[in-house]
């Protein structure tokens, strides 16, 4: 390669690798990493309404932790282990995944309650009846950390499913422009959104895809021959040789990936589900369909995760359609009305939320299937699943945004240590009394009834969730803020806002 034309050809080749020659939008091998990227991270939010009872949600009595370990000031942890349920709501169905759970206590919304239901609150950190604020799931759905490259045409960045009863429509997700994102009630349409243009590995269409793959492999074989000839040239400089070797590694990785996964349509555990029947919902006469609809939606969501059809999802599990309340549980009453009775309705609320808990546990166990045989990591290990709602956890009126019920599952690819119950209340000793039957706040002036049990801002949880998914401040900090969510309701200076502007400690 002594001629000017030969030299220019070599330089063009090296300069154009990945863009001009192979048309690759992302070249991790150039940066010294293997092309085989780690499994993607996924985020799922499961919503239930009407708050929780403290004595139902948290471990109490014989189920309460026997010992605590102090992590730092006002941060203590206990282990989630052993047989049996965690609490009245978090029952034995969670046993298979107990070591992959994080139960959090003592997270309060800073902004005062403005009344009514605020389903957009858990993912936005705002209570605002006038303006909707962007939710963290939508920040994730458009973050490079979650989707390094643009999803395929027709592939949803986020899925939003709803098993709905008689209540009015509610939405938990909001775009950056402040628009509410509707949940899909029709499970058939949810299937179409996720799998309508998906090429099943067993479909006849795969034959066409295999021909396309053969053409791609042929092109790569020819380019690899050019690389081999160039490598043999003695005049190739040390820097160019290093760059070339990196690209040869990339080419080998691409070749192996194409040969092992025809058309990019198959993945570990991926199987396109059959299109579900259109089970009706929304009237007061179809309460019996709720259990079947719930499992069908969950199975569809799990299939979408396994086939990498989406990496962000929200699932709303809402009250039954029968005004008698949960006819499939024996007609135990209206969930919303019962939530205002609280302690007097403890048994009914326990049954309702235990049923919801069993559905969440089913989702987690279905996700806890091996994704990467080389490491044993499961889909759940590489995910973050958050079960919560817009109302708090109290033994008074549940419609207070304090002591927010938070159950996390999955390790977000190793972002945090699971199998723990973490308490962020300002308790002084490990043996401090539990909150008891009194409301968390005095509703007249919003002052804490007991400063010793006040927690820390809920906003920190949202920041931790985004950080676990790989987002940084540039992805979520809003203009004029240093954290995320609303901070203007600290009317009694009950919270250290500096704590609320960063992630939770101890995770």
Buried (B, 14 or more C-beta within 10 A) or exposed (E): EEEEEEEEBBEEBBEEBBEEBBEBEEBBBBEEEEBEEEBBBBBBBBBBBBBBBBBBBBBBEEBEBEEBEEBEEBBBBBBBEEEEBBBBBBBBBBBEBBEBBBBBBBBBBBBBBEEEBBBBBBBBBBBBEEEBBBBBBBBBBBBEBBBEEEBEEEBBBBBBBBBBBBBEBBBBBBBEEEEBBEBBBBBBEBBEBBBEEBBBBEEEBBEEBEEEBEEBBEEBEEBBEEBEEBEEBEEBEEEBEEBBEBBBBBBBBBBEEBEEBBBEBBBBBBEBBEEBEEBEBBEEEBBEBBBBBBBBBBBBBBBBBBBBBBBBBBBBBBBBBBBEBBBBBEEBBBBBEBBBBBEEBBEBBBBBBBBBBBBBBBBBBBBBEBBBEEEEBBBBBBBBBBBBBBBBBBBBBBBBBBBBBBBBBBBBBEBBEBBBBBBBBBBEEEEBEBBEEBBBBEEEEBBBBBEEBBBBBBBBBBBBBBBBBBBEBEBBBEEEBEBBBBBEBBEBEBBEBEBBBBBBBBB
